[in-house]
Amino acid sequence: MLNTKFFEEMSSKLNEAVTSGPAKDFEKNARALLAQGFAKLDLVSREEYEVLEQRLAKLEARLAALEAQK
């Protein structure tokens, strides 16, 4: 039978190595770089986009109704 304690120890050591190693530093640096890049862009949140989308749909409906009156 396989020794499950051995695999648990190996798993915990690998997780510790990943969280404290260069991969974690790279992830932090990449996130910071992406956040800085996105901050420079003129982006809107999902909520703002959905509100504007609803307003546009209402305006299109009103425009169609006004055109139908002619």
C-alpha positions in Angstrom: 0.0 0.0 0.0 1.1 3.5 -0.6 2.1 5.6 2.3 -0.5 8.5 2.3 1.5 10.4 5.0 4.4 10.6 2.5 2.2 12.1 -0.2 0.6 14.5 2.2 4.0 15.8 3.3 5.2 16.1 -0.2 2.1 18.0 -1.2 2.4 20.4 1.7 6.1 21.0 0.9 5.3 21.6 -2.8 2.6 24.0 -1.9 4.9 25.8 0.5 7.6 26.1 -2.2 5.1 27.5 -4.7 3.7 30.1 -2.3 7.1 31.3 -1.1 9.2 30.9 -4.3 9.8 32.9 -7.4 6.5 31.9 -8.9 4.7 33.8 -6.2 6.9 36.9 -6.7 6.3 36.7 -10.4 2.6 36.5 -9.8 2.6 39.6 -7.5 4.7 41.6 -10.0 2.6 40.6 -12.9 -0.6 41.6 -11.1 0.9 44.9 -10.1 2.0 45.6 -13.7 -1.4 44.7 -15.1 -3.2 46.8 -12.5 -1.0 49.7 -13.3 -1.7 49.2 -17.1 -5.4 49.0 -16.6 -5.4 52.1 -14.4 -4.0 54.1 -17.3 -6.8 52.9 -19.6 -10.2 54.7 -19.7 -12.3 51.7 -18.7 -15.8 51.5 -17.2 -17.1 49.0 -14.6 -19.5 46.2 -15.6 -22.3 48.0 -13.7 -21.7 51.3 -15.5 -21.7 49.4 -18.9 -25.0 47.7 -18.1 -26.6 51.0 -17.0 -25.5 52.7 -20.2 -26.7 49.7 -22.3 -30.2 49.9 -20.7 -30.3 53.7 -21.3 -29.3 53.1 -25.0 -32.0 50.5 -25.4 -34.7 52.9 -24.0 -33.5 55.7 -26.3 -33.6 53.4 -29.3 -37.2 52.4 -28.4 -38.2 56.1 -28.0 -36.5 56.9 -31.4 -38.4 54.1 -33.1 -41.7 55.3 -31.6 -41.0 58.9 -32.7 -40.2 57.7 -36.2 -43.3 55.7 -36.3 -45.4 58.8 -35.5 -44.3 60.6 -38.7 
